[in-house]
Protein backbone atom coordinates (compact mmCIF):
# COMPACT_ATOMS: atom_id res chain seq x y z
CA UNK A 1 0.00 0.00 0.00
CA UNK A 2 2.82 2.32 0.84
CA UNK A 3 4.54 1.96 -2.55
CA UNK A 4 1.26 2.68 -4.34
CA UNK A 5 0.92 5.94 -2.39
CA UNK A 6 4.44 6.99 -3.37
CA UNK A 7 3.79 6.15 -7.00
CA UNK A 8 0.67 8.33 -7.09
CA UNK A 9 2.41 11.29 -5.47
CA UNK A 10 5.35 10.91 -7.87
CA UNK A 11 3.05 11.10 -10.90
CA UNK A 12 1.12 14.04 -9.44
CA UNK A 13 4.34 16.00 -8.90
CA UNK A 14 5.60 15.07 -12.36
CA UNK A 15 2.34 16.18 -13.98
CA UNK A 16 2.44 19.46 -12.06
CA UNK A 17 5.95 20.24 -13.35
CA UNK A 18 4.97 19.34 -16.91
CA UNK A 19 1.94 21.64 -16.77
CA UNK A 20 4.08 24.50 -15.44
CA UNK A 21 6.63 23.93 -18.22
CA UNK A 22 3.98 23.92 -20.96
CA UNK A 23 2.30 27.07 -19.64
CA UNK A 24 5.69 28.78 -19.39
CA UNK A 25 6.59 27.91 -22.97
CA UNK A 26 3.23 29.12 -24.26
CA UNK A 27 3.67 32.45 -22.47
CA UNK A 28 7.19 32.87 -23.83
CA UNK A 29 6.01 32.12 -27.36
CA UNK A 30 3.19 34.65 -27.08
CA UNK A 31 5.51 37.38 -25.84
CA UNK A 32 7.93 36.77 -28.72
CA UNK A 33 5.21 36.60 -31.37
CA UNK A 34 3.57 39.93 -30.46
CA UNK A 35 3.47 42.18 -33.51
CA UNK A 36 5.44 45.35 -33.12
CA UNK A 37 3.59 48.47 -34.06
CA UNK A 38 5.21 51.61 -35.35
CA UNK A 39 5.69 54.29 -32.72
CA UNK A 40 3.15 57.06 -32.62
CA UNK A 41 3.90 60.56 -31.51
CA UNK A 42 1.30 61.18 -28.84
CA UNK A 43 2.55 64.65 -28.01
CA UNK A 44 2.29 65.88 -31.57
CA UNK A 45 6.01 66.60 -31.86
CA UNK A 46 7.99 65.66 -34.91
CA UNK A 47 9.98 62.47 -34.93
CA UNK A 48 13.58 63.05 -33.72
CA UNK A 49 12.74 66.54 -32.44
CA UNK A 50 13.89 65.66 -28.90
CA UNK A 51 17.19 64.35 -30.23
CA UNK A 52 17.71 67.55 -32.21
CA UNK A 53 17.07 69.67 -29.10
CA UNK A 54 19.49 67.54 -27.06
CA UNK A 55 22.12 67.79 -29.80
CA UNK A 56 21.79 71.57 -30.03
CA UNK A 57 22.08 72.00 -26.25
CA UNK A 58 25.21 69.82 -26.06
CA UNK A 59 26.83 71.67 -28.97
CA UNK A 60 26.09 75.02 -27.32
CA UNK A 61 27.89 73.75 -24.22
CA UNK A 62 30.92 72.95 -26.39
CA UNK A 63 30.49 69.20 -26.14
CA UNK A 64 30.51 68.25 -29.82
CA UNK A 65 32.00 64.78 -29.29
CA UNK A 66 29.49 63.95 -26.56
CA UNK A 67 26.66 65.31 -28.70
CA UNK A 68 27.53 63.07 -31.64
CA UNK A 69 28.16 60.00 -29.47
CA UNK A 70 24.93 60.47 -27.50
CA UNK A 71 22.49 61.49 -30.22
CA UNK A 72 23.42 59.07 -33.00
CA UNK A 73 22.43 55.88 -31.08
CA UNK A 74 19.13 57.53 -30.14
CA UNK A 75 18.49 58.45 -33.79
CA UNK A 76 19.48 54.94 -34.91
CA UNK A 77 16.97 53.35 -32.50
CA UNK A 78 14.15 55.57 -33.74
CA UNK A 79 15.04 54.95 -37.39
CA UNK A 80 14.93 51.20 -36.74
CA UNK A 81 11.49 51.59 -35.14
CA UNK A 82 10.40 53.71 -38.10
CA UNK A 83 11.61 51.02 -40.52
CA UNK A 84 9.92 48.31 -38.46
CA UNK A 85 13.08 46.28 -37.87
CA UNK A 86 14.57 44.93 -34.67
CA UNK A 87 17.68 46.75 -33.55
CA UNK A 88 19.03 43.62 -31.88
CA UNK A 89 22.11 42.42 -33.74
CA UNK A 90 21.64 44.90 -36.58
CA UNK A 91 24.47 47.24 -37.53
CA UNK A 92 24.02 50.58 -39.22
CA UNK A 93 25.58 49.28 -42.43
CA UNK A 94 23.13 46.34 -42.49
CA UNK A 95 20.18 48.68 -41.97
CA UNK A 96 21.38 50.86 -44.83
CA UNK A 97 21.70 47.85 -47.16
CA UNK A 98 18.28 46.38 -46.24
CA UNK A 99 16.36 48.75 -48.47
CA UNK A 100 13.60 49.37 -45.92
CA UNK A 101 14.33 53.10 -45.83
CA UNK A 102 13.70 55.63 -48.53
CA UNK A 103 16.79 56.65 -50.51
CA UNK A 104 16.81 60.13 -48.98
CA UNK A 105 16.63 58.80 -45.40
CA UNK A 106 19.32 56.24 -46.24
CA UNK A 107 21.62 58.97 -47.55
CA UNK A 108 21.04 61.17 -44.50
CA UNK A 109 21.64 58.30 -42.07
CA UNK A 110 24.84 57.46 -43.94
CA UNK A 111 26.06 61.06 -43.57
CA UNK A 112 25.32 60.95 -39.83
CA UNK A 113 27.19 57.65 -39.53
CA UNK A 114 30.16 59.07 -41.44
CA UNK A 115 30.59 61.60 -38.62
CA UNK A 116 29.71 59.19 -35.80
CA UNK A 117 32.02 56.34 -36.81
CA UNK A 118 35.39 58.10 -36.47
CA UNK A 119 34.17 60.02 -33.43
CA UNK A 120 33.12 56.89 -31.58
CA UNK A 121 35.48 54.18 -32.79
CA UNK A 122 38.64 56.17 -33.58
CA UNK A 123 38.03 58.30 -30.47
CA UNK A 124 38.74 61.56 -32.27
CA UNK A 125 37.40 64.98 -31.39
CA UNK A 126 35.13 66.01 -34.28
CA UNK A 127 36.04 69.24 -36.02
CA UNK A 128 33.65 72.17 -36.05
CA UNK A 129 32.84 71.32 -39.66
CA UNK A 130 31.97 67.70 -38.74
CA UNK A 131 29.75 68.92 -35.90
CA UNK A 132 27.96 71.35 -38.18
CA UNK A 133 27.51 68.68 -40.90
CA UNK A 134 26.02 66.35 -38.27
CA UNK A 135 23.65 69.10 -37.08
CA UNK A 136 22.54 70.07 -40.59
CA UNK A 137 22.02 66.45 -41.56
CA UNK A 138 20.04 65.79 -38.39
CA UNK A 139 17.83 68.79 -39.18
CA UNK A 140 17.24 67.48 -42.72
CA UNK A 141 16.41 64.05 -41.31
CA UNK A 142 13.89 65.56 -38.89
CA UNK A 143 12.16 67.42 -41.70
CA UNK A 144 12.30 64.38 -44.02
CA UNK A 145 10.70 62.07 -41.47
CA UNK A 146 8.06 64.63 -40.54
CA UNK A 147 6.97 64.66 -44.20
CA UNK A 148 6.49 60.86 -44.16
CA UNK A 149 4.45 60.79 -40.92
Beta strands, then each sheet from edge to edge (+ up, - down):
end
